[in-house]
Amino acid sequence: MKISKSTATLKQSGIRAASTRCAAINGINLGQGICDIPVEEDIKYGAYKAVENNKNIYSPCEGVFNLRQAIAKKISEFNLMNYDPVTEVLVTHGSTGAFVCAAETILNPGDEVILFEPFYGYHKHILELKGMSVKAVALSMEDLSFDMADLENVISPKTRAIVVCTPNNPSGKVYSQDELMAIGEFAKKHDLWIVTDEIYEYITYPGYEHLSIAALGDFRERTLTISGFSKTYNMTGWRLGYVTGPAEVIAKMALVQDLIYVCPATPLQHAGLSALKMQQNYYDSMAAGYLEKRNYVVSELQNMGFKIAPPQGAYYLMTDFSGLNLGDDEQAAKFLLDEARVAAVPGRYFYMDPEKGKTILRFCYALDKAKLQQAMDQMKQALSVV
Ligand code: PLP
């Protein structure tokens, strides 16, 4: 039997593949964006209470109203943007669900979308699954900067949108106000949608501040801002996210969500309310914890001979291992898994042209400190015999 053209070429993502191989040998997974810090008791209690109180039925397809209200409040206080909880906020099946609904709502097959590369693979693959094509603009691996001329170079009559991801997975870049203003003006000039994935918004390091592009200039009308609970509250498996944007688009996205997902899990939406009640010290100590891990992992990897542009936010880093004699990116990842029992993701999965990633590995440093230490020790030992 034949299957669809769009799935015929679909393969398991490099990140999942690395995780599967790592689980098979009971290794330490620095490949996938996994954070194993437990969920706060208050949030768990919110979920128990919702189940106990029989919050069992489908919610409105836009999401539980109280949660939309709490999200609008969070967005006005943290992101400095005002969105109407009734018409401009949609609770989604993770931020991935928001991205799927956005692509379905604002784009057509054949449209071109600009991504910065290295990119987050799901952005590229979801767009391609839906028949859009991706044009990539390079972030420098030396200092995470980009060149506006490169953006102009990829514009064609088919370009419809640009995706921003800040703080960035996989590079750790946090886009500055000047950069966001330049991207916004570029989007205006070419009449593009801006889709911004801000799921790591609370994880920034000293000297870098998270800014939402929709809060700047007059970009709000062309911007969909996506975020979620997965990373901020260690709830990746709960599948809870949200998106804000102009009312007419959010209304269409709600219809799309209704067809694809019906609604996010109702009891977990109620637990999301408890998450949004966390106090400032929760966010401060989370960011401080990741800062400590970033500093530790960056210094250990640099001592082992990896070259790194230190992450400005999020909990990933791209390393250039060309000084280490480990072959190409697939061979280097295989070596680390076989010899150090540590998973990393081969660089090729973050570039349109796999050649560009062949001296690069991505590490995630979200695991607890003891596991990170064990991983670094095992890597040092394995590399000492290369
Ligand atoms: N966006 C980015 C940039 C990510 O790195 C991830 C997960 O790694 C996601 C979205 C997935 O988020 P969610 O769990 O809300 O679907």
Residues whose N, C-alpha, C, O or C-beta is under 5 A from the ligand:
A	BS01	PLP	G33 H93 G94 S95 T96 G97 Y120 C165 N169 D197 I199 G228 S230 T236 L240 G241
